[in-house]
Amino acid sequence: MAHQIKLLMSDKAFKLTGTVQIDEAYIGMNLANKHRKVRAEIYANGESRYDYKTGVMGFISDDYTV
């Protein structure tokens, strides 16, 4: 992820200048909302409750360019 941030802040791509705000969120299904049998299958396969979440990051600079 740090490599991608460096790439976005380099001169090759558009430049994020000044103060840059970064926000992250994990979006996805909560396993507590799934049926008990489905949860049992997921845990039996060795997966965790976090395997169904996708990380999303947003960047914005002080002059409001993305």
Secondary structure, DSSP 4 states (H G I P E B T S, - for coil): -HHHHHHHHSSSS----SSEEEEEEEEE--GGGS-HHHHHHHHHTT--TTTTEEEEEEEEETT---
